[in-house]
Amino acid sequence: MPEDVFRIIVTAAVGLAAIALIVLAALMASLYRAVRKMQERTDPLAAKIQAMVEKAAPVIEKMGPVVDKIGLVIDKIGPLVARADRVVETAQLILDENRPKVAEITGEAARVVKSGRRQVELVSELLDDAGARAHARLEQIDRSVDGAIEQVELVGDAVKRAVTRPAREFNGIAAGIAAALSALMHGRKYPVDRTTQDEEMFI
């Protein structure tokens, strides 16, 4: 390769490197300005965040023991959860083992309930029938009692007439005798109205 060509190539390479360095410097300056502007914008935000962190620091410090306590509670809950899992597994095994028996018992219970319902219906029908018969019987007894009371009243009226009739007749005879004696003795005659009124007062 001739020396002149080599020098031209080296010069072109150096020129390209210089141009690249200038472009890189311009980019770095532009990047620096952008970072600076971003820093200017984020400084107030960083200050606010720092103030918030400073305010939250006491709360965070107080939460430390709470977090420790929560950790202890979680440590205690762990075995309980494991036990609960074992209990659930045991219950599932028992349920799986006894599922045919449970189905049989459920079927029997359904049959018993059905039979009991039928028995209740029969008892209800019997009670309704007995109630209707008792009601009819009570009405019959009521009619019989009413008839007996009417008979007693008729007998009472008849007895009363039978008892009072001889007394009235006796009173009439006695009044007639008294009137006759009085007329004979005093020569006076009593009117029939007074005699009848005396009889009625006596009766």
Backbone bond lengths (Angstrom), bond angles and torsions (degrees), N, CA, C in turn:
res aa  C-N    CA-C-N  psi(-1)  N-CA   C-N-CA  omega(-1)  CA-C   N-CA-C  phi
1 M - - - 1.447 - - 1.539 107.92 -
2 P 1.348 119.67 133.40 1.461 120.55 179.25 1.520 110.63 -69.38
3 E 1.292 115.44 154.11 1.468 122.48 -175.05 1.514 110.46 -69.09
4 D 1.313 119.22 -33.15 1.468 120.82 -178.83 1.539 110.26 -67.07
5 V 1.297 115.08 -41.77 1.481 118.94 179.45 1.517 109.57 -64.16
6 F 1.334 116.17 -40.68 1.457 120.75 179.40 1.509 111.16 -61.04
7 R 1.331 116.40 -43.08 1.462 120.60 -179.94 1.525 110.61 -65.37
8 I 1.330 116.18 -38.83 1.465 118.93 179.80 1.537 109.68 -63.87
9 I 1.307 114.58 -42.25 1.480 118.75 -179.38 1.521 110.01 -64.13
10 V 1.368 116.24 -44.06 1.463 120.26 -179.52 1.514 109.54 -64.23
11 T 1.337 117.09 -41.01 1.468 120.35 -179.54 1.527 109.79 -64.47
12 A 1.360 115.42 -42.48 1.472 118.53 179.72 1.526 110.38 -64.29
13 A 1.321 116.24 -39.29 1.461 119.27 179.15 1.510 111.24 -65.42
14 V 1.369 115.26 -43.03 1.471 118.77 178.67 1.513 109.30 -63.41
15 G 1.356 117.04 -40.88 1.468 119.74 178.94 1.516 111.10 -62.79
16 L 1.332 116.71 -43.60 1.450 120.20 177.84 1.528 111.14 -62.83
17 A 1.321 115.99 -39.45 1.466 119.10 178.45 1.514 110.26 -65.09
18 A 1.348 115.95 -39.22 1.461 119.10 179.50 1.516 110.19 -65.47
19 I 1.340 115.27 -43.77 1.469 119.15 178.84 1.527 109.42 -61.21
20 A 1.337 116.45 -41.92 1.466 120.09 179.57 1.514 110.89 -63.21
21 L 1.347 116.06 -39.54 1.470 119.37 178.56 1.516 110.56 -66.07
22 I 1.358 116.32 -38.87 1.465 118.94 179.10 1.527 110.02 -65.18
23 V 1.353 116.19 -45.15 1.482 119.84 178.69 1.524 110.46 -62.10
24 L 1.344 114.53 -40.63 1.468 118.42 179.09 1.509 111.07 -65.49
25 A 1.327 117.15 -39.10 1.461 120.20 177.65 1.513 110.54 -64.63
26 A 1.353 116.24 -41.86 1.454 119.46 178.97 1.534 109.93 -62.98
27 L 1.328 115.71 -42.41 1.475 119.53 177.87 1.522 111.57 -62.92
28 M 1.314 116.62 -41.70 1.470 120.50 179.47 1.523 110.16 -63.96
29 A 1.365 115.49 -40.78 1.468 118.90 179.26 1.525 109.63 -65.11
30 S 1.313 116.28 -42.33 1.462 120.61 179.39 1.532 109.94 -64.73
31 L 1.322 116.14 -42.56 1.468 120.34 178.19 1.520 110.93 -64.29
32 Y 1.327 116.96 -39.75 1.463 121.11 178.50 1.521 110.46 -61.55
33 R 1.365 116.12 -44.29 1.458 119.70 178.90 1.539 110.67 -62.91
34 A 1.317 115.96 -41.68 1.460 119.06 179.51 1.536 111.12 -64.04
35 V 1.336 116.28 -43.40 1.466 120.27 178.44 1.513 110.06 -64.22
36 R 1.320 116.23 -38.76 1.459 120.02 -179.84 1.531 110.20 -63.81
37 K 1.355 115.81 -45.97 1.459 119.33 178.61 1.530 110.81 -62.43
38 M 1.318 115.86 -40.46 1.469 119.51 178.67 1.515 110.94 -64.66
39 Q 1.339 115.78 -38.15 1.466 119.37 178.69 1.512 110.55 -66.63
40 E 1.339 116.09 -39.12 1.457 119.48 178.62 1.534 110.52 -63.28
41 R 1.327 115.43 -36.14 1.464 118.21 179.74 1.524 112.16 -76.83
42 T 1.333 116.10 -34.24 1.473 118.45 -176.66 1.514 113.30 -86.82
43 D 1.312 118.14 -13.31 1.477 119.31 179.42 1.530 111.65 -59.75
44 P 1.371 119.69 -48.64 1.467 118.04 178.20 1.534 112.17 -61.06
45 L 1.362 115.10 -38.97 1.457 118.42 178.61 1.523 111.57 -64.70
46 A 1.358 114.90 -40.21 1.467 118.30 177.65 1.517 110.73 -64.48
47 A 1.345 116.42 -37.27 1.464 119.77 178.87 1.529 110.17 -64.89
48 K 1.338 115.11 -41.91 1.478 118.18 178.28 1.522 111.09 -64.12
49 I 1.351 114.93 -42.65 1.469 118.48 179.22 1.511 110.67 -62.98
50 Q 1.335 116.57 -40.14 1.467 119.69 179.30 1.521 110.68 -64.74
51 A 1.363 115.91 -41.79 1.467 119.07 178.22 1.525 110.61 -61.95
52 M 1.344 115.93 -41.53 1.463 119.12 178.64 1.523 111.55 -64.65
53 V 1.336 115.52 -39.68 1.462 118.87 178.08 1.513 110.21 -64.51
54 E 1.333 116.64 -39.96 1.470 119.74 179.21 1.526 110.73 -64.74
55 K 1.342 116.22 -38.53 1.464 118.91 178.16 1.522 111.03 -69.44
56 A 1.337 115.24 -36.49 1.461 119.07 -177.34 1.510 113.25 -79.29
57 A 1.334 116.35 -13.46 1.467 119.69 -176.78 1.526 112.17 -58.18
58 P 1.370 119.53 -46.60 1.476 118.09 178.83 1.544 112.12 -61.99
59 V 1.324 115.54 -38.86 1.471 118.77 179.47 1.520 109.84 -63.85
60 I 1.344 115.10 -42.68 1.465 119.30 179.16 1.523 110.37 -63.89
61 E 1.334 115.76 -38.83 1.471 118.86 178.41 1.531 110.53 -64.90
62 K 1.343 116.20 -39.35 1.468 118.90 178.41 1.526 111.62 -69.07
63 M 1.320 115.85 -31.22 1.464 119.12 -179.20 1.519 112.58 -72.67
64 G 1.338 116.42 -17.51 1.464 119.39 179.68 1.520 112.61 -55.51
65 P 1.355 118.74 -53.97 1.469 119.51 178.42 1.544 112.64 -62.52
66 V 1.355 115.84 -35.39 1.468 118.95 178.58 1.517 109.99 -63.08
67 V 1.327 115.41 -43.47 1.467 119.52 178.68 1.522 110.22 -62.79
68 D 1.362 115.56 -40.05 1.466 118.58 177.39 1.531 110.93 -61.66
69 K 1.342 115.40 -43.29 1.462 118.93 179.27 1.532 110.70 -63.68
70 I 1.333 115.49 -41.80 1.468 118.57 177.86 1.514 110.33 -60.60
71 G 1.347 115.59 -39.03 1.459 118.77 177.07 1.516 111.50 -61.48
72 L 1.359 116.57 -41.53 1.467 119.83 178.44 1.532 110.89 -64.28
73 V 1.348 115.13 -41.85 1.466 118.70 179.19 1.520 110.55 -62.56
74 I 1.335 115.67 -42.90 1.469 119.26 178.99 1.522 110.13 -62.69
75 D 1.357 115.50 -39.73 1.466 118.47 177.53 1.520 111.35 -61.98
76 K 1.360 116.44 -36.80 1.466 119.36 178.81 1.524 111.64 -74.51
77 I 1.337 116.14 -33.09 1.462 119.55 -177.71 1.528 110.96 -71.65
78 G 1.322 115.69 -29.12 1.467 119.25 -178.01 1.519 112.98 -52.24
79 P 1.336 119.30 -53.27 1.471 119.52 178.54 1.534 112.78 -62.55
80 L 1.340 115.75 -35.46 1.472 117.92 178.43 1.524 110.95 -63.93
81 V 1.326 115.68 -40.94 1.465 118.94 178.39 1.524 110.15 -63.81
82 A 1.352 115.40 -40.58 1.466 118.63 178.59 1.527 110.27 -62.83
83 R 1.341 116.68 -42.40 1.471 119.76 177.90 1.522 111.07 -63.53
84 A 1.340 115.68 -42.33 1.464 119.05 179.40 1.529 110.40 -61.84
85 D 1.335 116.12 -39.22 1.466 118.94 177.02 1.521 110.77 -61.39
86 R 1.333 116.00 -42.62 1.464 119.09 179.54 1.528 110.94 -64.86
87 V 1.339 115.92 -40.60 1.468 119.40 178.79 1.526 110.53 -62.78
88 V 1.328 116.06 -42.76 1.472 119.80 179.18 1.514 110.54 -63.43
89 E 1.327 116.40 -41.77 1.459 119.77 178.64 1.527 111.07 -63.11
90 T 1.353 115.64 -42.60 1.467 119.78 178.77 1.529 110.71 -63.38
91 A 1.341 115.57 -43.84 1.469 119.20 178.94 1.526 110.96 -62.28
92 Q 1.322 116.26 -39.10 1.463 119.53 178.83 1.527 111.06 -64.55
93 L 1.346 115.16 -41.56 1.469 118.70 177.85 1.520 111.33 -62.61
94 I 1.349 115.57 -44.41 1.472 119.71 179.41 1.524 110.04 -62.08
95 L 1.330 116.47 -42.26 1.463 120.13 179.85 1.523 111.02 -64.21
96 D 1.337 115.94 -42.47 1.465 119.05 179.23 1.528 111.24 -63.93
97 E 1.350 115.92 -40.15 1.460 119.30 -179.62 1.525 112.25 -68.21
98 N 1.329 116.07 -36.49 1.462 119.76 -173.40 1.524 113.10 -99.66
99 R 1.320 117.82 7.74 1.453 120.19 -178.36 1.531 112.75 -58.58
100 P 1.354 120.37 -44.35 1.477 118.94 177.45 1.526 112.43 -61.83
101 K 1.360 116.30 -39.84 1.466 118.91 179.04 1.520 111.12 -65.96
102 V 1.341 115.21 -40.69 1.468 118.76 178.81 1.523 110.32 -62.58
103 A 1.345 115.95 -41.76 1.472 119.48 178.36 1.526 110.37 -62.71
104 E 1.344 116.33 -41.36 1.469 119.82 179.16 1.520 111.14 -64.64
105 I 1.346 115.89 -44.32 1.468 119.99 179.95 1.523 110.26 -64.03
106 T 1.333 116.06 -39.64 1.463 119.45 179.03 1.522 110.67 -63.38
107 G 1.353 116.06 -42.11 1.469 119.04 177.44 1.513 111.95 -62.61
108 E 1.346 116.13 -43.72 1.469 119.94 178.13 1.526 110.82 -61.53
109 A 1.341 115.47 -43.03 1.467 119.11 179.83 1.522 110.67 -62.09
110 A 1.345 116.37 -39.94 1.468 119.47 178.44 1.520 110.54 -63.60
111 R 1.354 116.38 -41.81 1.469 119.27 178.68 1.527 111.32 -64.92
112 V 1.350 115.79 -40.95 1.474 119.50 179.27 1.526 110.12 -63.14
113 V 1.330 116.00 -42.26 1.464 119.51 179.55 1.518 110.68 -63.58
114 K 1.341 116.18 -41.96 1.459 120.20 178.80 1.527 111.06 -62.94
115 S 1.343 115.71 -44.99 1.467 119.87 178.64 1.520 110.91 -63.88
116 G 1.341 115.98 -42.31 1.462 119.44 178.65 1.517 111.92 -62.31
117 R 1.325 115.80 -38.62 1.457 119.06 178.15 1.529 110.52 -63.37
118 R 1.351 115.94 -41.67 1.464 119.52 179.11 1.528 110.65 -64.00
119 Q 1.349 115.65 -42.08 1.467 119.32 178.50 1.524 110.86 -61.66
120 V 1.343 115.32 -41.67 1.469 118.77 178.84 1.519 110.44 -63.21
121 E 1.346 116.25 -40.11 1.453 118.82 177.83 1.533 111.03 -62.73
122 L 1.366 116.78 -42.42 1.467 119.82 178.40 1.520 111.55 -62.83
123 V 1.347 115.52 -44.47 1.472 119.23 178.92 1.520 110.35 -62.02
124 S 1.344 115.83 -39.57 1.463 119.20 178.69 1.521 111.00 -63.28
125 E 1.347 115.83 -42.42 1.464 118.81 177.58 1.524 111.04 -62.60
126 L 1.360 116.53 -42.98 1.467 119.86 179.08 1.522 111.22 -62.22
127 L 1.348 115.59 -42.41 1.460 119.08 179.69 1.524 111.18 -64.80
128 D 1.348 116.01 -39.83 1.461 118.49 177.76 1.526 110.46 -62.95
129 D 1.355 116.20 -43.82 1.463 120.59 179.63 1.529 110.70 -63.20
130 A 1.357 115.07 -45.27 1.464 119.03 179.48 1.525 110.74 -63.61
131 G 1.340 116.15 -38.48 1.459 119.18 178.16 1.515 111.97 -64.03
132 A 1.345 115.29 -41.75 1.467 118.74 178.69 1.525 110.36 -64.43
133 R 1.359 116.33 -42.96 1.474 118.94 178.91 1.530 111.40 -64.47
134 A 1.322 115.86 -42.57 1.471 118.91 179.61 1.525 110.60 -63.13
135 H 1.348 115.39 -39.32 1.462 118.65 178.68 1.530 110.76 -63.22
136 A 1.344 115.18 -44.68 1.469 118.89 178.54 1.526 110.61 -62.23
137 R 1.353 116.08 -42.25 1.465 120.04 -179.79 1.532 110.91 -64.27
138 L 1.338 115.67 -40.78 1.466 118.84 178.76 1.518 111.13 -64.07
139 E 1.345 116.51 -38.61 1.463 119.01 177.21 1.532 110.41 -64.35
140 Q 1.352 115.74 -40.08 1.465 119.31 178.31 1.525 110.58 -63.60
141 I 1.360 115.46 -44.41 1.476 119.22 179.05 1.517 110.30 -63.09
142 D 1.350 115.69 -39.06 1.464 120.01 -179.74 1.534 109.93 -62.51
143 R 1.342 114.41 -43.81 1.476 117.34 178.00 1.522 111.14 -63.80
144 S 1.357 115.32 -39.78 1.474 118.79 179.49 1.521 110.62 -64.17
145 V 1.337 115.54 -42.22 1.476 119.11 179.70 1.516 110.34 -64.11
146 D 1.365 115.64 -42.70 1.470 118.22 178.12 1.529 110.53 -60.35
147 G 1.345 115.79 -42.51 1.473 119.10 178.53 1.521 111.29 -63.44
148 A 1.353 116.01 -41.54 1.470 119.26 179.85 1.521 110.77 -64.49
149 I 1.353 115.05 -40.22 1.475 118.05 178.95 1.524 110.21 -63.38
150 E 1.345 116.33 -42.15 1.468 118.73 177.56 1.531 110.70 -61.52
151 Q 1.362 116.99 -41.75 1.463 120.59 179.07 1.531 110.33 -62.56
152 V 1.372 114.97 -42.91 1.471 118.53 179.60 1.519 110.23 -62.77
153 E 1.356 115.70 -41.34 1.462 118.09 179.08 1.533 110.98 -63.34
154 L 1.361 115.47 -41.14 1.463 118.27 178.05 1.531 111.54 -63.63
155 V 1.365 114.50 -43.24 1.474 118.39 178.80 1.520 110.03 -63.68
156 G 1.353 116.02 -39.83 1.465 118.97 179.09 1.512 112.17 -62.74
157 D 1.356 114.23 -42.15 1.476 117.40 177.67 1.527 110.63 -63.18
158 A 1.354 114.77 -41.38 1.472 117.92 -179.63 1.526 110.98 -64.59
159 V 1.359 116.09 -42.77 1.470 119.57 178.87 1.515 110.41 -63.03
160 K 1.343 114.33 -41.64 1.465 117.87 -179.65 1.526 110.64 -61.89
161 R 1.353 114.25 -44.04 1.471 116.76 178.94 1.539 110.78 -65.02
162 A 1.372 113.95 -39.78 1.470 117.13 -178.64 1.524 111.08 -65.70
163 V 1.339 117.39 -34.30 1.468 120.48 -178.42 1.521 110.79 -78.71
164 T 1.331 114.56 -42.92 1.474 116.77 -173.70 1.534 112.82 -78.94
165 R 1.320 117.81 -23.55 1.459 119.66 -177.82 1.535 112.16 -63.74
166 P 1.352 119.39 -49.09 1.480 117.38 177.37 1.524 112.12 -62.33
167 A 1.349 115.17 -34.48 1.472 117.09 179.78 1.511 109.83 -65.33
168 R 1.349 116.96 -41.76 1.470 119.44 178.78 1.536 110.31 -64.42
169 E 1.342 114.17 -41.97 1.463 116.80 179.32 1.531 111.21 -63.26
170 F 1.356 114.52 -42.06 1.470 118.31 178.37 1.514 110.77 -63.34
171 N 1.335 115.28 -41.75 1.469 118.70 178.72 1.535 111.64 -63.28
172 G 1.342 114.12 -39.31 1.473 117.41 178.40 1.534 111.06 -63.06
173 I 1.335 114.47 -43.29 1.468 118.57 179.67 1.525 110.35 -64.87
174 A 1.362 114.69 -44.55 1.465 118.45 -179.30 1.519 110.86 -62.97
175 A 1.352 115.36 -40.95 1.473 117.96 179.03 1.524 110.48 -65.02
176 G 1.331 116.20 -38.41 1.472 119.11 179.02 1.530 111.18 -64.20
177 I 1.357 114.26 -42.23 1.461 118.19 179.39 1.520 110.44 -64.94
178 A 1.347 115.26 -42.96 1.467 118.98 -179.88 1.522 110.79 -63.26
179 A 1.331 115.97 -39.67 1.472 118.77 179.48 1.531 110.40 -66.89
180 A 1.332 114.07 -39.56 1.459 117.06 -179.25 1.530 110.59 -66.59
181 L 1.350 115.52 -43.83 1.469 118.53 178.92 1.515 111.04 -63.29
182 S 1.334 114.26 -41.83 1.471 117.28 -179.17 1.523 110.50 -65.63
183 A 1.310 116.06 -38.25 1.457 119.16 -179.91 1.525 110.25 -67.83
184 L 1.319 114.74 -37.61 1.450 117.35 179.07 1.519 111.39 -69.24
185 M 1.322 114.52 -39.49 1.457 117.82 -175.99 1.524 111.55 -78.31
186 H 1.271 118.35 -40.92 1.464 119.86 -174.92 1.514 112.21 -105.55
187 G 1.198 114.73 -14.12 1.450 117.46 -179.71 1.517 111.89 77.15
188 R 1.303 115.48 16.95 1.481 118.36 178.97 1.507 109.24 -105.87
189 K 1.282 112.61 156.76 1.456 119.69 -179.74 1.517 108.54 -122.49
190 Y 1.385 116.91 122.17 1.472 120.74 179.33 1.520 109.99 -84.36
191 P 1.305 113.82 142.96 1.474 115.75 177.28 1.526 110.98 -70.13
192 V 1.317 115.02 157.87 1.475 121.36 -178.27 1.519 110.50 -65.67
193 D 1.337 119.29 -36.25 1.477 122.40 -178.54 1.517 111.10 -60.10
194 R 1.324 117.25 -42.34 1.464 120.30 -178.64 1.504 110.61 -67.97
195 T 1.299 116.97 -38.08 1.460 121.07 178.34 1.519 110.47 -62.83
196 T 1.317 115.65 -46.24 1.484 119.90 179.37 1.518 110.82 -63.49
197 Q 1.346 117.31 -38.95 1.463 120.65 178.71 1.523 111.00 -65.77
198 D 1.326 117.49 -38.60 1.457 120.29 176.00 1.512 111.45 -62.36
199 E 1.320 116.16 -40.40 1.477 120.11 179.95 1.532 109.98 -63.50
200 E 1.328 115.04 -44.59 1.454 118.57 -178.82 1.522 111.52 -63.70
201 M 1.353 117.58 -38.85 1.456 120.26 178.09 1.496 110.37 -65.99
202 F 1.335 118.51 -36.34 1.448 120.91 178.72 1.523 111.83 -67.24
203 I 1.326 114.45 -40.51 1.472 119.00 -178.90 1.510 109.26 -68.13
